[in-house]
Amino acid sequence: MASSSSSAAPTDTSTAVLIRVDQSGHGDYKKIQDAIDAVPSNNTEFVYIWVKPGNYSEKIVVPADKPYITLSGNQAKDTIITWADGDHIYDSPTVSVLASNFNTYGARGKGVALRVAGDKAAFYGCRMISYQDTLLDDVGRHYYKNCYIEGATDFICGNAASLFEKCHIHSVLTTGNGAITAQRRETPWENTGYIFLGCKITGKGVGTADLGRPWGAHSRVIYTLSYLSNVVSPEGWNNWNDPKKESNVVYGEYKCYGPGSNRAMRVSWSKSLTNDEAAPFLSKDMIGGRAWIRPAPTKFKKGFSAHSVKHHLNKN
């Protein structure tokens, strides 16, 4: 798992250093990556990068040694990050978050749109759009709320422990059968998996989508209290041509509704969860979210403290 260093955590969660990104030149930087680069390594302050509306054609990386960054746009529809890269899944993302304690509000990307490989990362009202491997939800604990995620094949994949709350998941498969998730949990001892809580699963209605298939032998995906449209295949789940995984995966549904929620033809190795079985997946407990999910700052300042700048200069 990517780590962000041993720098002390900020004590004042309401105040952040403000950095403005504006393509017109009226901000501190014209490019998002330049703003990220300006944050001191191992910084100990919350940083709020405010991105003005525009179409930013950039390949962005938030390094592992730059924690406590919030990246925010005005609205997902007018603050857009795009890139075109069809290389290896780990090299191609438009936005790669390797740092811990990262937040973002209203960003959007294409390609492998987003890779999240840091711990304690939260995303609010973001749009992630691509075709295959849209969201590489790689490692760490992550929280997605009110996000829109679009793709066709394995478009939410990786081995993170993630909660998707009130998100809209949209399949654009044009023919045949695809999978929404490809979760990569390898052993039963890993506390990883994907929880969809109060989400909406929709599609174009041309191809059908399985709720998940196992990238890892002990893949774990749970859908709770979610609307499943008729884009969901009647079987619901796929073993990825490996029947041996059927006895190890944890694939469950709890009180879902809509035409795609009918379990009459579901594969026998998926499960309709009881109230007790579903209880651990109805809160932020699996990701320990109550301890680290924080609200947006309400007070802003210009510039970093002398300690942060000195640390940055010593580092370089």
C-alpha positions in Angstrom: 0.0 0.0 0.0 1.3 3.5 -0.8 2.1 5.5 2.3 2.3 9.2 2.7 5.2 9.3 5.2 5.3 9.8 9.0 4.5 13.6 8.9 2.3 14.7 11.8 -1.4 15.0 11.1 -2.9 18.5 11.1 -4.7 19.4 14.3 -7.0 22.1 12.8 -9.3 20.4 10.4 -11.3 23.6 9.6 -8.4 25.5 8.0 -6.5 24.8 4.8 -3.9 26.5 2.6 -5.7 27.7 -0.5 -4.2 27.2 -4.0 -6.2 28.4 -7.0 -5.9 26.9 -10.4 -7.3 29.0 -13.3 -6.5 28.5 -17.0 -7.1 32.2 -17.6 -4.1 33.1 -15.5 -6.1 34.7 -12.6 -5.2 32.0 -10.1 -1.9 30.8 -8.6 -1.3 28.2 -11.3 -2.7 27.4 -14.7 -2.3 23.6 -14.4 -3.5 21.3 -11.7 -0.2 19.3 -11.6 1.7 22.5 -11.0 -0.5 23.2 -7.9 0.1 19.7 -6.6 3.9 20.1 -7.2 3.8 23.3 -5.1 2.8 21.4 -2.0 5.8 20.6 0.2 6.7 17.0 0.6 5.5 15.4 3.8 3.5 18.6 4.5 1.6 18.8 7.8 -1.2 21.1 6.7 -4.5 20.6 4.9 -4.2 21.9 1.3 -7.3 23.0 -0.7 -6.7 23.1 -4.4 -9.6 25.0 -6.0 -9.9 24.3 -9.7 -11.8 26.9 -11.7 -14.1 25.6 -14.5 -12.4 24.4 -17.6 -11.3 21.4 -19.6 -7.9 20.4 -18.2 -5.9 18.1 -20.5 -3.4 16.7 -18.0 -2.1 13.5 -16.6 -2.1 14.0 -12.9 -0.3 12.3 -10.1 -0.7 13.1 -6.4 2.6 11.6 -5.0 2.7 9.4 -1.9 4.7 12.0 0.1 2.0 14.7 -0.3 -0.9 13.9 2.1 -3.8 16.1 3.2 -4.7 17.5 -0.2 -8.2 18.3 -1.3 -8.8 18.8 -5.0 -12.1 20.6 -5.7 -13.9 21.9 -8.8 -17.2 23.9 -8.9 -19.3 21.2 -10.6 -18.4 17.9 -12.3 -20.1 19.1 -15.5 -17.8 22.1 -15.9 -14.5 21.1 -14.3 -13.2 18.3 -16.4 -9.8 16.4 -16.4 -9.2 14.4 -19.6 -6.3 12.3 -21.0 -6.0 9.6 -23.6 -3.7 6.7 -22.7 -4.2 3.1 -23.5 -1.1 1.8 -21.9 -0.8 -0.7 -19.0 -3.6 -0.4 -16.4 -1.2 1.0 -13.7 0.5 3.5 -16.0 -2.5 4.8 -18.0 -4.7 6.6 -15.4 -5.7 10.2 -16.0 -5.5 10.9 -12.3 -3.4 8.7 -9.9 -3.8 9.3 -6.2 -0.9 7.7 -4.4 -1.1 9.9 -1.2 -3.0 9.2 1.9 -5.7 11.5 3.4 -6.8 12.7 0.0 -10.2 14.3 -0.8 -11.7 15.5 -4.0 -15.0 17.2 -5.0 -16.4 17.3 -8.5 -13.5 16.1 -10.7 -13.9 14.0 -13.8 -11.5 11.9 -16.0 -11.3 9.7 -19.0 -8.9 6.8 -19.9 -8.3 4.6 -16.9 -9.9 7.7 -15.4 -8.7 7.3 -11.8 -6.3 5.2 -9.9 -6.5 5.4 -6.1 -3.6 3.7 -4.3 -3.4 5.8 -1.1 -5.1 5.2 2.2 -8.0 7.3 3.5 -9.2 8.9 0.3 -12.7 10.3 -0.2 -14.5 11.5 -3.3 -17.7 13.5 -3.4 -19.9 14.3 -6.4 -17.2 13.2 -8.9 -17.8 11.9 -12.4 -15.5 9.1 -13.7 -16.1 8.1 -17.3 -14.3 5.6 -19.5 -15.0 2.2 -21.1 -12.8 -0.5 -19.4 -11.1 -0.2 -16.0 -12.6 3.3 -15.4 -11.8 3.3 -11.7 -8.7 1.4 -10.6 -9.7 1.2 -6.9 -6.3 -0.2 -6.1 -5.4 -0.4 -2.4 -6.3 1.5 0.8 -9.5 2.5 2.4 -11.7 4.7 0.2 -15.1 6.4 0.4 -17.2 7.5 -2.7 -20.4 9.5 -2.2 -22.8 10.8 -4.8 -20.4 9.9 -7.6 -21.1 8.9 -11.2 -19.0 6.0 -12.5 -19.4 4.9 -16.1 -17.9 2.0 -18.1 -18.4 -1.3 -19.7 -16.0 -4.0 -18.6 -14.5 -4.4 -15.1 -14.9 -0.7 -14.7 -14.5 -0.7 -10.9 -11.5 -2.9 -10.2 -8.7 -3.5 -7.7 -8.2 -4.6 -4.1 -9.2 -1.6 -2.0 -11.7 -1.6 0.9 -14.2 0.8 -0.4 -17.7 2.1 0.3 -19.8 3.5 -2.5 -22.7 5.4 -1.0 -25.5 6.8 -3.1 -23.5 6.5 -6.3 -24.8 6.1 -9.8 -23.1 3.2 -11.6 -23.8 3.2 -15.4 -22.9 0.4 -17.8 -22.4 1.5 -21.5 -21.8 -2.0 -22.8 -22.9 -2.1 -26.4 -23.1 -5.9 -26.9 -22.7 -9.2 -25.1 -22.1 -9.4 -21.4 -19.7 -7.5 -19.2 -18.9 -7.0 -15.5 -19.3 -3.9 -13.3 -16.7 -4.9 -10.7 -13.5 -7.0 -10.7 -12.5 -7.0 -7.1 -9.0 -8.5 -6.4 -9.1 -9.8 -2.8 -6.6 -12.7 -2.7 -7.1 -14.2 0.7 -9.9 -14.5 3.3 -7.8 -12.5 5.8 -7.7 -9.3 3.8 -10.2 -6.7 5.0 -10.9 -5.5 1.5 -13.9 -5.5 -0.8 -16.5 -3.2 -2.4 -19.8 -2.2 -0.7 -22.5 -0.5 -2.7 -24.9 1.2 -0.3 -28.0 2.9 -1.6 -26.6 3.1 -5.1 -28.3 3.1 -8.6 -27.2 0.6 -11.2 -28.3 1.5 -14.8 -27.2 0.9 -18.4 -28.0 1.5 -22.0 -30.0 -1.7 -22.1 -28.1 -3.1 -25.1 -25.6 -5.4 -23.3 -26.1 -7.0 -19.9 -23.8 -6.5 -16.9 -22.8 -8.9 -14.2 -22.6 -7.3 -10.7 -19.0 -8.7 -10.5 -16.4 -11.3 -11.4 -13.4 -12.4 -9.4 -10.1 -10.8 -10.2 -8.8 -12.3 -7.0 -9.6 -15.8 -5.6 -11.5 -14.4 -2.6 -13.2 -11.4 -4.3 -15.7 -9.6 -2.1 -18.5 -7.4 -3.4 -21.8 -6.5 -1.6 -24.8 -4.6 -2.9 -27.1 -3.3 -0.3 -30.4 -1.2 -0.5 -29.6 -0.4 -4.1 -31.7 0.0 -7.3 -30.7 -2.6 -9.9 -32.1 -1.9 -13.4 -32.6 -4.5 -16.1 -29.1 -4.0 -17.3 -28.1 -6.5 -14.5 -27.9 -10.1 -15.9 -30.4 -12.6 -14.4 -27.4 -14.7 -13.2 -25.9 -11.6 -11.5 -22.4 -12.8 -11.1 -19.6 -14.5 -13.2 -16.8 -16.9 -12.1 -14.4 -15.6 -14.8 -14.1 -19.1 -16.3 -12.7 -20.5 -13.0 -15.3 -22.6 -11.1 -12.7 -23.1 -8.3 -13.3 -19.5 -7.2 -17.0 -20.1 -6.6 -16.4 -21.6 -3.2 -14.2 -18.7 -2.1 -15.8 -15.5 -3.3 -18.1 -13.4 -1.1 -20.8 -12.0 -3.4 -24.0 -10.8 -1.7 -27.1 -8.7 -2.1 -29.3 -7.2 0.6 -32.8 -5.7 0.1 -32.0 -4.4 -3.4 -34.9 -3.5 -5.6 -35.7 -2.9 -9.3 -36.1 -5.3 -12.2 -32.5 -6.5 -12.0 -32.8 -7.5 -8.3 -34.8 -10.6 -9.0 -32.7 -13.5 -7.6 -34.7 -16.3 -9.2 -31.9 -17.1 -11.7 -28.9 -16.0 -9.6 -25.8 -18.2 -9.5 -26.0 -20.5 -6.5 -22.7 -19.3 -5.1 -24.0 -15.8 -4.5 -26.0 -15.0 -1.4 -29.1 -13.1 -0.3 -27.9 -11.7 3.0 -29.8 -11.8 6.2 -30.1 -8.7 8.4 -27.3 -9.9 10.7 -25.0 -10.8 7.7 -25.7 -7.4 6.1 -25.1 -5.3 9.3 -21.3 -4.9 8.8 -21.9 -3.6 5.3 -24.4 -0.9 6.2 -22.0 1.6 7.8 -18.5 3.0 7.3 -17.1 0.5 9.8 -15.3 -1.7 7.2 -13.3 1.3 6.0 -12.9 2.8 9.5 -14.5 5.9 8.0 -15.6 7.6 11.2 -12.0 8.1 12.2 -10.8 9.8 9.0 -13.6 11.1 6.8 -13.6 14.8 7.3 -15.7 17.7 6.1 -14.4 20.4 3.7 -12.5 23.2 5.4 -14.3 26.4 6.2 -11.3 28.8 6.6 -8.5 29.4 4.2 -5.1 31.0 4.2 -2.4 31.8 1.7 1.0 30.1 1.9 2.5 27.3 4.0 3.9 27.6 7.6 7.6 28.0 8.0 7.8 24.4 9.3 6.3 23.0 6.2 8.4 25.1 3.9 11.6 24.3 5.8 10.7 20.6 5.7 10.2 20.9 2.0 13.6 22.6 1.4 15.4 20.1 3.5 13.8 17.3 1.6 15.0 18.7 -1.7 
